[in-house]
Amino acid sequence: MRKILVVIDMQNDFINGALGTKEAQAIVKNVVAKIHTYPVDCIYATRDTHEENYMETFEGRYLPVKHCIKGTAGWNIRKEIEEAMPQAVVVDKPTFGSAELAERLFIEAQKEEIEIELIGLCTDICVVTNALLLKTKLPETKISVDSSCCAGVTVESHEAALITMKMCQVEVI
């Protein structure tokens, strides 16, 4: 069985940039430590990716904070995290969930049995969305989330997302 780690959106804008929080800053060391427990060829990462016209998009109208604009410092994965996963497969995603990530992991699951663990930001938006996409695409695959390596927009919404994932048979560690 191959164990795969998915690092969701550990980007500067979500840690200490436009949408940063003290909770996001607090998990950085945990995330780096978790990455080091996986073989370098078993790590995927997502990067929230927007264009300059973000404020004109559907998401931008509901979350009117310009963030993760492709090519900016805020779009980059936090330096120590990026350095910890030099061979990661990085998937840029234009919104909360990544159909491309789900398809790539579906293909991996066709080759051999896999387990998937998710960590990252934000628990209540991108982590939960990707966990549910993966559970939908791979219903017989064990999918887990390490809550000590996640942070939400608020502590309350982080906890609500963990409950939602548990209800959908995603194991919360």
FISEDO-375864 format. One record per residue (C-alpha): x, y, z; residue in one letter. Coordinates in steps of 0.1 Angstrom, whole numbers, padded with zeros to 4 digits, always signed. Each point is the difference from the previous one (the first is absolute). Layout:
N
XYZA...
// end
This chain:
173
+0000+0000+0000M+0013+0034-0010R-0007+0029+0024K-0003+0034-0017I+0001+0034+0017L-0019+0029-0014V+0011+0034+0012V-0028+0025-0007I+0007+0037-0007D+0028+0006+0025M+0006+0033-0017Q+0013+0033+0014N-0033+0018-0005D-0018-0026+0022F+0027+0000+0026I+0011+0036+0006N-0013+0018-0030G-0033+0014-0012A-0020-0028+0017L+0025-0011+0026G-0009-0010+0036T+0019-0007+0031K-0014-0036-0001E+0014-0005-0035A+0034+0013+0011Q-0001-0024+0030A-0003-0031-0022I+0030+0006-0022V+0025-0020+0021K-0025-0029+0003N-0005+0000-0038V+0038-0001-0006V+0003-0029+0025A-0028-0019-0016K+0015+0004-0035I+0032-0015+0013H-0019-0032+0009T-0008-0007-0036Y+0023-0012-0028P+0008+0030-0023V-0018-0017-0030D-0033-0004+0019C-0008+0036+0005I-0025+0022-0019Y-0007+0036+0006A-0026+0025-0011T+0004+0036-0006R-0030+0024-0001D+0005+0019-0032T-0018+0031-0011H+0006+0026-0028E+0000+0038+0003E-0037+0001-0008N-0008-0020+0032Y-0024+0027+0014M-0021-0005-0031E-0004-0037+0004T-0028-0018+0018F+0022-0008+0029E+0014+0035+0001G-0035+0015+0004R-0007-0022+0030Y+0036+0001+0015L+0010+0036-0010P+0037-0003+0012V+0025-0002-0028K+0023-0030+0008H+0022-0026-0016C+0005+0019-0032I+0022-0021-0023K+0036+0011+0001G-0003+0021+0032T+0018-0007+0033A-0034-0009+0016G-0006-0027-0026W+0032-0018+0008N+0001-0029+0024I+0016+0009+0033R+0038-0004-0005K+0007-0026+0027E-0030-0021-0011I+0011+0002-0037E+0035-0010+0010E-0013-0030+0020A-0017-0014-0031M+0023+0006-0030P-0015-0028-0021Q-0037+0007+0007A-0024-0001-0028V-0015+0035+0002V-0035+0006-0014V-0011+0036-0005D-0038+0003+0006K-0022+0029-0009P-0025-0006+0028T-0005-0019+0032F+0001-0036-0012G+0022-0015-0027S-0016-0024-0025A+0035-0004-0015E+0014-0012+0034L-0029-0025+0004A+0006-0013-0035E+0038-0004+0006R-0006-0019+0032L-0027-0021-0017F+0026-0011-0026I+0025-0008+0028E-0027-0021+0017A-0004-0020-0032Q+0036-0010+0001K+0002-0010+0037E-0020+0003+0032E+0005+0034+0016I-0009+0019+0031E-0002+0038+0000I+0007+0024+0028E-0008+0037-0003L+0015+0029+0019I+0000+0038-0006G-0022+0030-0004L-0028+0009+0004C-0017-0029+0018T-0034+0015-0006D+0004+0008-0036I+0027-0017-0021C+0008-0029+0022V-0036-0011+0005V-0008+0005-0037T+0030-0021-0011N-0007-0027+0026A-0036-0003-0013L+0011+0000-0036L+0025-0028+0007L-0026-0020+0020K-0024+0004-0029T+0025-0011-0026K+0016-0027+0021L-0028-0013+0024P+0019-0031+0010E+0033+0018+0007T+0009+0009+0036K+0002+0038+0002I+0011+0018+0031S+0007+0035+0012V+0025+0009+0027D-0017+0027+0020S+0032+0011+0016S+0013+0009-0035C-0031+0020-0010C-0015+0034+0009A-0032+0016-0010G-0012+0036-0006V-0012-0001+0036T+0004-0026+0028V-0037-0007-0001E-0001-0005-0038S+0031-0023+0002H-0019-0022+0026E-0032+0000-0022A+0020-0011-0030A+0016-0029+0020L-0035-0011+0011I-0012+0002-0036T+0029-0022-0012M-0006-0025+0027K-0036-0003-0010M+0011-0007-0036C+0024-0028+0011Q+0032+0019-0002V+0021-0010+0031E+0010+0030+0021V+0032-0005+0019I
// end
